[in-house]
Amino acid sequence: MTEIVLHDIDQVLVDRIKRVADARGWTVPRTLLHLLEQGLHVYEGDGRVHFDNSESEVLEAALAALEGIPDDAGFAMIGKLPVDESGP
C-alpha cells in the first residue's frame, strides 16, 4: 500500500481525526483511509448513503416506532396553526 504523508495540518483537523479514531476504536491510519474513501464517494457523486450496522439498526428501530404511532386528528395537528376561514 502507498504511504501518504500529510504536512502542515491544522491542529483542529488533527483533533477531529483523532476523535473519529477514538470513537470507532480505529488506528489513525485506518481512520484516515476510511475518511478518504468516504470523502471521495461524496465528491465523485455516487450519491449512496452508507450506514454501519449499529446505525442501520437504530434507524430501523426509529422507523418502526414511527410506524406504530396512531394516525389521529389530534396528533396530526401538532405544530400546525388553525385555518382562519374568515379571510384577510
N, C-alpha and C positions, 0 to 999 in steps of 0.2 A: 504494500500500500504506500502511496506517496505521502511523505511527511509535509505538513503545512505549518509554517511558522508565521505568526502574526506579530507585527511590531507596532508600537505606539498606540496601544488600545486604551481607550478611556477607562478609568477605574470603575466607573458606574457600569459599563458594559461587562467588565470582568466580574463584578459582583453579581450581576444578573445571571451570567452564565453559571457561576458557582452555585447560586440559589437553585437553578434548574437542576444541576447535577446532584445537589444535596437532596432535593425533593424527590427525585427519581431513583436515588441510590446508584447513580452512574458515575463513572470517572469523567474528568473534564474532557479528555479526548473523545470519549464516546458521546458525550453531550454535544460537543462541537460538531461532530459528524451528523448527529441526528438533527441539530438545528440547521445545519447547512442543507441537508436533504429536504427538510420540510420547507425551508425558505425558498429553495429552488422550485418546489412544486407550486408555491404561491406565485412566483414570478414567471414561471413557464405557463401558468394559466390552465392547469388541468382541472381546476375548479372542484376537485374532490375534497371532502372533509373527512379526516381520519380521527377516530377516537380509539384510545386504548381500551382494554376490556373493562376496567373499572368505570371509565367514563360512559361507555355504552350501557353498562348495567344501571348506572344512576339515571341516565336519560330514559331508558326503557321503564324504570320504576316510576319516574315522574310522569311520563305519558300515560301509564296505566292508572295512576292516581287521578289524573285529569279526566280520563275517560269514565271514571267512577262517580264523578260529580253529577248530581241530578240536574236535569235541564228544567228549571222552573223560572217563572217570570221574575221572581224576586232576585234570584242570583244573577240572572242575565242583565238586570238593570244596574248592577253595581258599577259606579263610575260614570253613569250616563245622566244627563240632565233631562228633566221632563220637557216634553214638547209643549211650547206655548202656542196654542192654536188661535189665539186672539189676533195674531199678526202684529206687525210693527206699527 
